[in-house]
Amino acid sequence: MEERVLKVLSEEFPEVDFTASNELVDDGILDSLTITGIIATLTMEFGITIPYEEIIEENFNSISGLAKMVERLQA
């Protein structure tokens, strides 16, 4: 799942190096506008709804966190 999430997001956001850090939000690599775009992209690509309570640093700081969230929301 991590590889698929990375591929999708890298294609949609080529300006962001998602592998640069495991603290993408904390390091300022992802801003609120990019996070909004990530939510929209993951929603459309994986057919999930990301509830407000899932929009936390833990889920968006790394590709691993994003992939785990997607898997959890698909279940």
Sequence and secondary structure as in RCSB ss.txt:
>XXXX:A:sequence
MEERVLKVLSEEFPEVDFTASNELVDDGILDSLTITGIIATLTMEFGITIPYEEIIEENFNSISGLAKMVERLQA
>XXXX:A:secstr
 HHHHHHHHHHH TT  TTS S TTTTTSS HHHHHHHHHHHHHHHT    GGG SHHHHSSHHHHHHHHHHHH 
